[in-house]
C-alpha cells in the first residue's frame, strides 16, 4: 500500500503500520529520506518539526552500520 500527500507519492511512508512496528534499513533510506523531505516541505510547522526530527534519526542510521529506523505502532 502506498499513499500520497497532495501529489507526492509516499511508497515507503505509506507502508508504515500504525498498529505494528515498521523497520527501515540503510538502503531503504535512499527512498525514505526524499519522501520525508517532500513531506516536510508541504507540512504545517508542527508536522514539519516532527519530520525534521525523523530526518535527524535517519542521519544517525546512515552514519553507522547495523542501525535501523523503527516506527513503533500503537
Secondary structure, 3 states (H helix, E strand, C coil): CCEEECCEEECCHHHCCCCCCEEECCCCHHHHHHHHHHHHHCCCHHHHHHHHHHHHHHHHHHHCCCCCEEECCC
